[in-house]
Amino acid sequence: MSFLKYLISGISLGSVYALIALGYTMVYGIAKMLNFAHGDVIMIGAFTTYTICSTLGLPPVIGVLAAVILCTFLGMGIERVAYKPLRKAASPLAVLITAIGVSYLLQNIALLIFGANTKAFASVVSFPALELADGSITVSGETIVTILSCIVIMICLMLFIHKTKAGQAMLAVSEDKGAAQLMGINVNGTIALTFAIGSALAAIAGVLLCSAYPSLNPYTGSMPGIKAFVAAVFGGIGSIPGAFIGGILLGIIEIFAKAYISSQVADAIVFAVLIIVLLIKPTGILGRNVQEKV
Amino acid sequence: MKKFNKFVSVALASAMVLSMAGCGSDASQSGSSSDAFKIGGIGPTTGGAAAYGLAVQNAAQLAVDEINAAGGVNGYKFELNFQDDELDAEKSVNAYNTLKDWGAQIILGSVTSGCCIAVTDKTKEDNMFQLTPSGSAVACTQYDNNFRVCFSDPAQGAASAQYIGENGLASKVAIIYDSSDTYSTGIYESFVSGAASQSFEIVSEEAFTADSKTDFSVQLQKAQDAGADLIFLPIYYQEASLILTQANGMGYAPKFFGVDGMDGILTGVDNFDKSLAEGVMLLTPFAADATDDMTVKFVAAYQEKFGEIPNQFAADSYDAIYAIKAAIEKSGVKPSDSVSDICEGLKGAFVEISIDGLTGEGIVWDATGEPNKAPKAVIIENGAYKAM
């Protein structure tokens, strides 16, 4: 019985990682860059919803919509100001360092506006918890909504990429920027669109992360962001179903390590598993070498 | 050039005269003080931690005035001079130097740990007796001339175990602590060793780290499976607020017991649902609404004089002054003795005295400077602390 409880805990933690990882993998798959500020965009999204719902007292739907819109523009803004000018830089490290800088910038701006005090985030999910086995096992409404969101987002992303012109353009850009440009694709526009979608996903992830674990401060996004990055690599970075599977597995491994081995070294075990998986399959679980990057 | 030389020599000469005048006034000051013990207080009376420093200053003054009005100690009066350190270790040392110039013989402070540690090096050099009311870091009593009134950080663990055991709060206890934090780990270790001699049993010991402090479902699940009826949380209130929320979500409602890091659960997390904290207990040296005569009298006197309810820092400080009084009576030191002789006398007397104070009855000290007293706790009821 406790095994099932741990499994459900693992899935709920993993579903949050998966949702964040989808944004990571999307941006990496197309723009070929690690957006380390992704976790902090999540935090900004959560703060937006917090301000609108808890401070101004407006309904959650408006809060979530506002977070999505704000983060979309924030993501495009960051890309335009901090990443685009460096796209032709000699070293791909330049843009990685910039991303780390943006991450700190966002944290400090949030610190300035909202202060260091932790805030208790009021859940936006009003979905009832699911009770199994005569109420001895509960799956919270947040978990159900997070998993459903992951699946819906995953399907939408795949349909978008494979069935629309803009999606095909993204695939082309990820294959070869130069060739795509020669074929008449607006490379800058396509990458900006990628960041817009990635950041909108970050806003949703932020709201659901804080609904499931209601503690919000300017550093809330950084650790889940890193774990989700690990999940994305684990599942095969660039692969959308891979991010989902990687996230869920990472959550389950983390909870099982805490439950059955030791709560003190759980993180070490999680990363040890990651190393082993990458040694056996360097591209991650669903990562393929060249063929399809998204 | 000649004119300049003349100017310099006049200036130097006048400086010498002035400095000699300074010596003279110093001498006359220490001469006139032979009928009073000079206590130098150090703490933050301005800035972010001013609430702590002012509480210590006010309560010390209250105690000094009471003692002087009742005829002093062995016929001598107390004199208190309190200096601001603005929560800055360097300014704390400056404050100590100012007090030394004033002729301080005993130091009360510093109020906060970092400042207190900085001052201990100086008092050790001068062999001046130093008693901190509230410096809880281990190093605040690193030398033999340093004593404290509050429990040290790790000692809160043993004190909590004692409180839980003696008051029969639980038979099975679980612990959730932060293994990446010295404060939390120190309290956890001292709790476990203190629990060995108590009637309850520790059924689950689970950790978390700074990198994984969002999900506590496993730690709570293990506590529940082990049948714990109380969870000891030697952690800060931010994580505690998440643990309370997640336990509530699981439908698990054990008792929760915290230490001073839990102080802030009602005010430190914006928008926190305070009803989740109902029934949470925390170890604290002082509850202003306690009904014993001494607390009632102290709270009334403090409120009349300073217009506010005293906090735990005030209580620590009040006890500190009475402890100094008891040690002076025991050792028979006189204000005319040298600073070092007073220090030796008080050091010897502190391990022999026992005082009934606001923060505990029968408080005794050991030679390392640590107090030993019965711990007190409060419980959160209707969104406020209430004495247990």
Contacts between the chains, C-beta under 8 A, distances in Angstrom:
chain1	res1	chain2	res2	distance
A	2	B	221	6.4
A	2	B	225	5.6
A	5	B	217	7.9
A	5	B	221	5.7
A	6	B	217	8.0
A	6	B	218	6.5
A	6	B	221	6.9
A	9	B	215	6.9
A	9	B	217	4.1
A	9	B	218	6.4
A	9	B	221	7.3
A	12	B	217	7.9
A	13	B	214	7.9
A	13	B	215	5.0
A	13	B	217	7.9
A	50	B	271	7.9
A	54	B	271	5.3
A	117	B	268	6.7
A	117	B	269	7.2
A	117	B	270	5.4
A	118	B	238	4.5
A	118	B	241	7.1
A	118	B	268	7.2
A	118	B	269	5.0
A	118	B	270	7.3
A	119	B	269	6.8
A	119	B	270	4.3
A	119	B	271	5.5
A	120	B	241	6.3
A	120	B	245	7.5
A	120	B	269	5.3
A	120	B	270	6.8
A	120	B	271	4.6
A	120	B	272	4.1
A	120	B	273	6.7
A	121	B	271	7.7
A	122	B	271	6.8
A	138	B	249	7.8
A	138	B	250	7.3
A	138	B	251	7.4
A	140	B	249	6.3
A	213	B	214	4.2
A	213	B	215	6.5
A	213	B	242	6.6
A	214	B	242	7.2
A	214	B	245	5.8
A	215	B	214	7.0
A	215	B	238	6.7
A	215	B	241	6.7
A	215	B	242	4.9
A	215	B	269	7.8
A	217	B	238	7.7
A	223	B	211	5.7
A	223	B	212	7.4
A	223	B	214	7.6
A	224	B	214	7.0
A	254	B	212	7.1
A	254	B	215	7.9
A	255	B	215	7.3
A	255	B	217	7.2
A	255	B	218	5.7
A	258	B	206	7.9
A	258	B	212	8.0
A	258	B	218	4.3
A	258	B	219	7.5
A	259	B	218	4.8
A	259	B	221	7.4
A	259	B	222	7.1
A	263	B	206	4.5
A	263	B	207	4.8
A	263	B	208	6.4
A	263	B	218	6.6
A	263	B	219	6.2
A	264	B	179	4.9
A	264	B	207	4.4
A	264	B	209	7.3
A	266	B	212	6.3
A	267	B	209	6.5
A	267	B	211	5.5
A	267	B	212	5.7
